[in-house]
């Protein structure tokens, strides 16, 4: 039987994931909101995780399901390498995503699997833990999809499947005092980037006002050049390590500012954002870029493909483009110097 892979994303952009995968294969079907099965393996922008050659498992009770999930010969899983996740719910308005009804069930199952594997090891029924990772996504209380792979490449920017459970890089809330909720996008983006600015790094924040991303950067110790015609949050405006340039982000000479990182969350047409990213890539010493690509329905996949081309085929850099948990109808372009 031809292997089929399960792609995990958001129900909010399921239509975009379907159309993206159909550009590669006609063998595409929806399993549950945000979960799509496809006959080819690709690094889909609108999927944050993939379960390679996934198997559907069902059971009559929790114990039987746990036994079925662990019924894999010759792979002694470490408890820390078992991920059990629930799907996502669609976003309601501008509020944060709500917890899926299966979230608690997933947590209980993961704890059960961890205890079972450690118990077997203590009894001498398992050898030394391997690097195999078991991934399981619940679609019902006693049903879900399982995949098994190895974590050879744990770099979040290049690894596929993602090292993050269900591809959700849960960021530490370092910016609870941020002037806007947009800070979640940058925290998540930096986790995927696998690098982040710190003390002594200069970062240019394009379209900074009111300062959600600038707050994240300052919490990490960076020196920030915040570019926006609008006003910054008063606390940030008084910060001695924040310079506010009241000008259009397109008019900034990035080379003169010599940033280590450039971040951008401006509501531009995608092609304008890509031009700005190309300029940033010419800055000597630049380490990384996090930029939001704003989209409209129907999603222009040619523009998305151009973003991927820039992220993955710029000499001297590595990158990818992903729809993050905090993204709405937008994707995040992530580029890091090799």
C-alpha positions in Angstrom: 0.0 0.0 0.0 1.3 3.5 -0.9 2.4 5.3 2.3 0.3 8.2 3.3 1.3 11.1 5.5 -0.8 13.1 7.9 -0.2 16.9 8.0 -1.1 18.8 11.1 -2.1 22.4 10.8 -4.8 24.9 11.8 -8.5 24.5 10.8 -8.4 28.2 10.1 -6.2 27.6 7.0 -7.3 24.1 6.1 -8.4 25.3 2.7 -4.9 26.7 2.1 -3.2 23.5 3.2 -5.5 21.4 1.0 -4.8 23.6 -2.1 -1.1 23.6 -1.3 -0.9 19.8 -1.1 -3.0 19.4 -4.2 -0.3 21.2 -6.1 1.8 18.1 -5.4 -0.7 15.2 -5.4 -4.3 14.3 -6.1 -4.2 11.9 -3.2 -5.4 14.4 -0.5 -8.2 14.0 2.1 -9.4 15.6 5.3 -9.3 13.4 8.4 -10.4 15.9 11.0 -10.4 19.7 11.2 -6.8 20.8 10.5 -5.6 17.2 9.8 -5.0 16.3 6.1 -3.7 13.1 4.7 -1.6 13.1 1.5 0.3 10.5 -0.6 3.4 12.6 -1.0 5.9 14.0 1.6 6.5 17.7 1.3 7.4 20.5 3.7 4.0 22.2 3.5 4.0 25.8 4.5 0.5 25.5 6.0 1.4 22.4 8.1 3.5 22.7 11.2 3.9 18.9 11.6 3.8 15.8 9.5 3.3 12.2 10.6 5.2 10.1 8.1 3.5 6.9 7.0 0.9 7.3 9.7 -1.3 4.5 11.0 -4.8 4.8 12.4 -5.2 3.2 15.8 -8.5 2.5 17.6 -9.3 0.9 20.9 -12.3 0.2 23.3 -10.7 1.7 26.4 -7.7 3.9 27.5 -5.5 0.9 28.5 -6.1 -0.8 25.2 -5.3 2.4 23.3 -2.0 2.8 25.2 -1.0 -0.8 24.5 -1.8 -0.3 20.8 0.3 2.9 20.6 3.3 1.1 22.1 2.9 -2.0 20.0 6.0 -1.5 17.9 8.7 -4.2 17.9 12.3 -3.3 18.5 11.9 0.4 19.2 12.5 1.1 22.9 11.1 4.6 23.2 12.3 7.0 25.9 9.4 8.6 27.7 10.7 12.0 26.7 10.5 11.0 23.0 6.7 10.4 23.0 4.5 13.2 21.8 0.7 12.9 22.2 -1.3 15.9 21.0 -4.9 17.0 20.3 -5.8 18.8 17.1 -6.4 22.5 17.1 -9.7 24.4 17.3 -10.4 27.2 14.9 -9.8 30.7 16.1 -12.8 32.7 17.4 -12.4 36.3 16.4 -9.2 37.9 17.7 -9.1 35.8 20.8 -6.4 33.2 21.5 -7.2 29.7 20.4 -9.2 27.7 22.9 -8.1 24.3 24.3 -9.4 21.4 22.3 -11.7 19.0 24.2 -9.2 16.2 23.7 -6.3 18.1 25.2 -6.7 16.6 28.7 -7.2 13.1 27.2 -3.9 13.6 25.3 -2.1 14.6 28.4 -3.3 11.6 30.3 -2.4 9.2 27.5 1.1 10.7 27.2 1.7 10.3 30.9 0.4 6.7 30.8 2.8 6.0 27.9 5.7 7.5 29.7 5.1 5.5 32.8 4.7 2.3 30.8 8.0 2.7 28.9 9.9 3.6 32.0 8.3 0.7 33.9 9.3 -1.8 31.1 12.8 -0.4 31.1 13.2 -0.9 34.9 12.0 -4.5 34.5 14.6 -5.1 31.9 12.1 -5.6 29.1 13.6 -2.8 27.1 17.2 -2.0 26.1 18.8 1.4 26.2 16.5 4.1 24.9 16.9 4.8 21.2 16.5 8.1 19.4 13.2 7.0 17.9 10.3 9.4 18.5 6.7 8.3 18.6 4.1 10.9 17.6 0.4 10.4 18.1 -2.5 12.8 17.3 -5.9 12.0 18.8 -8.9 12.5 16.7 -11.3 10.9 19.2 -11.0 9.8 22.9 -10.0 6.3 21.8 -8.6 6.9 18.3 -5.7 8.6 16.6 -2.9 8.6 14.1 0.6 7.2 15.0 3.9 7.8 13.3 7.4 6.7 14.2 10.6 8.3 13.2 14.1 9.3 14.4 15.3 12.7 15.7 18.6 12.9 13.8 18.2 16.5 12.9 16.8 18.5 15.8 17.4 21.9 14.3 13.8 23.4 14.3 14.6 25.5 11.2 15.4 22.5 9.0 13.9 19.4 10.7 10.9 17.8 9.1 9.0 16.4 11.0 9.3 19.3 13.4 10.9 18.6 16.8 8.0 20.5 18.4 5.0 18.4 19.5 2.4 18.8 16.7 4.7 21.5 15.4 3.6 24.0 18.1 6.6 25.9 19.4 5.1 27.0 22.7 6.9 30.2 23.6 7.7 31.2 27.2 5.7 34.2 28.1 8.5 36.6 28.5 6.4 39.6 27.4 3.3 39.6 29.5 3.7 43.4 29.7 3.8 43.7 25.9 1.6 46.5 24.5 0.0 44.1 22.0 -0.7 40.4 21.6 1.5 40.3 18.4 4.5 39.4 20.6 3.4 35.8 20.5 4.2 35.6 16.8 7.8 36.7 17.3 8.4 34.4 20.3 7.2 31.5 18.2 9.1 32.6 15.2 12.4 32.8 17.1 11.8 29.3 18.5 11.6 28.0 14.9 14.5 30.1 13.8 16.7 28.4 16.4 18.5 31.6 17.2 17.5 34.8 18.9 19.0 38.2 19.6 20.6 39.0 23.0 22.6 41.6 24.9 24.7 43.6 22.5 22.8 42.7 19.4 21.2 45.5 17.4 17.7 44.6 15.9 15.7 46.6 13.5 12.0 46.2 14.1 10.1 47.4 11.0 6.5 48.5 11.7 7.2 48.4 15.4 4.2 50.4 16.9 2.8 50.0 19.4 5.8 47.8 20.4 4.8 44.1 20.9 7.8 42.8 19.0 10.1 45.5 20.4 9.1 44.4 23.9 10.1 40.8 23.1 13.5 41.9 21.8 14.1 44.2 24.8 13.2 41.3 27.2 16.0 39.4 25.6 18.5 42.2 26.1 18.8 43.4 22.5 19.2 47.0 21.4 16.2 47.9 19.2 15.8 50.4 16.4 12.0 50.6 16.2 10.8 51.9 12.9 7.2 53.3 12.6 5.5 56.6 12.0 3.1 55.8 14.8 3.8 56.2 18.5 5.4 53.5 20.6 4.1 52.4 24.0 5.3 55.1 26.5 7.4 52.6 28.5 9.3 51.5 25.4 9.7 55.1 24.2 11.5 55.9 27.4 13.8 52.8 27.2 17.4 54.0 26.6 18.1 50.9 24.4 15.2 51.7 22.1 15.6 54.2 19.3 12.4 55.2 17.6 12.7 56.2 14.0 9.5 57.9 13.0 9.6 57.1 9.3 8.3 54.7 6.7 9.8 51.3 7.0 10.6 51.3 3.3 12.8 54.3 3.7 15.2 52.8 6.2 18.8 52.2 5.2 19.3 48.8 6.8 23.0 48.7 5.9 23.7 51.9 7.8 22.1 50.5 10.9 24.1 47.2 10.7 21.6 45.0 12.5 22.2 41.5 13.7 18.5 40.7 13.1 15.7 42.3 11.2 12.1 41.6 12.2 9.0 42.8 10.3 5.3 42.6 10.9 4.1 45.3 8.5 0.8 45.0 6.6 2.3 45.1 3.1 1.6 43.3 -0.1 3.7 40.1 0.0 6.0 41.2 -2.9 6.9 44.4 -1.0 7.8 42.4 2.1 10.0 40.1 0.0 11.8 43.1 -1.5 12.6 44.3 2.0 13.8 40.8 3.1 16.1 40.7 0.0 17.6 44.1 1.1 18.1 42.8 4.6 20.0 39.7 3.3 22.6 42.1 1.8 23.5 43.5 5.3 27.0 42.2 6.3 26.9 40.3 9.6 23.1 39.8 9.6 22.3 36.7 11.6 18.6 36.3 11.1 15.2 37.5 9.8 11.7 37.0 11.0 9.1 38.5 8.7 5.3 38.1 8.4 3.9 37.6 4.9 0.3 38.9 4.8 -2.1 36.9 2.6 -5.6 37.1 1.2 -8.1 34.5 0.1 -7.9 32.7 -2.2 -4.2 32.2 -1.2 -1.8 33.0 -3.9 0.5 29.9 -3.7 2.8 31.4 -6.3 3.7 34.2 -3.8 4.1 31.6 -1.1 6.4 29.6 -3.3 8.4 32.8 -4.0 8.8 33.2 -0.2 10.0 29.6 0.2 12.4 30.1 -2.7 13.9 33.1 -1.0 14.1 31.4 2.4 15.6 28.1 1.2 17.8 29.1 -1.7 19.7 32.2 -0.6 23.4 31.4 -0.6 24.9 31.4 2.9 21.5 31.2 4.7 19.0 28.5 5.7 15.3 29.1 6.1 11.7 28.1 5.7 8.2 29.5 5.7 5.5 28.4 8.2 2.0 29.1 9.3 2.5 29.5 13.0 -0.1 29.0 15.8 -0.2 32.8 16.3 -0.6 33.5 12.6 -4.0 34.4 11.1 -4.2 34.5 7.3 -0.4 35.0 7.1 2.8 33.0 7.2 6.1 33.7 8.8 9.3 33.8 6.8 12.3 32.6 8.8 15.9 33.0 7.6 19.2 32.3 9.5 22.8 32.7 8.4 24.5 29.3 8.1 
